[in-house]
Amino acid sequence: MTVKHDDVLGQAGRWRDEGRKVALATVVSTWGSSPRPVGSQLAVDETGNMVGSVSGGCIEGAVVLEARQAMDSGTVKLLEFGVTDEMAWEVGLACGGTVRVFVERLE
């Protein structure tokens, strides 16, 4: 279930207050083409609820998997996703780019 709402940190805090495990993903840097700017966030709870976005969908599945792992392990991760200029044309993008996303468990 996706929670439709822009208050990512507020919703994540409410989930934590309810005793749920929660992870937060934050876009920390971008280069070239990127669907979401630096500072964009996605919160995920242990039951699969999500609020926010770090990619507009193209990398969100991988970020959610890492977030679920972070909830269990407590390990933080810096993920990097990129596409070359050549591959960008193949998938219909105007240019390549790189997005770095920091994933952490909320305590």
N, C-alpha and C positions, 0 to 999 in steps of 0.2 A: 504494500500500500504506500503510495506517495502522498505526503502531506503537502497541499498546495498553500504556500505561505512564504513570505520573504524574510521572516525573522528567524534565520537559521540558528543563531546562538541561543535565542530565547527558547525555541522549540527543543533544541538539544538539552538545555538546562531543565526543561520540564520533564523530558524523558528520564534524565538522571535522577530528578527528584522522585520519580515514580519507581526508582530502583532498577531501571533498565541499563544494560551496557550500551554505550554510545561511542562512536568514533567520528572525528571531524577531519575532513579533507579540505585543504586550502591551496589555491593556486598561488605559488610563490614567485614564479617568473614565467615569462613568455618571450618568444622570439618569432618573428614572422607572423604567419597566419594563426590566430587563436580565437576560438569562439567565445571565450570568457576571459575577462581581464584579471590581472593580479588582484588578489584579495577575495575573489569569488570563493564561496564555500559550499560544501555539501556535508550534511550530517546524516548519519545512518544509525538506526538502533538495531538491537539484536534480533528483532523480529522482521527486519527488512523494510521498515518505514524509512523514508528519505525525505529530506527537505533541502532545497537549494540545488546548485548545479556547478560543476567545475569544467564542463566541456560541451554542453549542448547535446550530449548523447554519444559522441564518437569514442570516448574513452571511459565513460561513466561506469560501464560494467566491470572493467578491470579495477577501477578505483574502489568500487563497492566491495569487490572480493578482498582487496587489501585492507579495507576498513574493517571488515568482519574478522580478518586475521588479527588486526591490531586490537580489537576488542578482547580477544582471547589471550593474546600473548603480551600485550602492553608495549610491544616493539613499535617504535616510530619508523617511518620510511619516507624517503624522498624519491618519488617516482618521476621518471622522465619519459615523455611520449613525444615522438617526432615523426615527421614525414619529409622526405626529400622533395626538392622542387620537381624532379622527374615523376615521382610517385604521385605528387599532388595533382598534376595534370591528368594522370590516369584515373584518379578517383573524383575528378571534377572540381578540384579546388584551384583557386587562382595562383596560389603560391604555397610553398612548404612552410613549416613552422615547428616550434618546439614548445611544449608546456611542461613545467615542473610542478608537481603537486605533493605537498607535505601531508602525511596521514598520521593521526595520533588518536589514542584512546583518551576520552575525557574522564577525568577522575572526579 
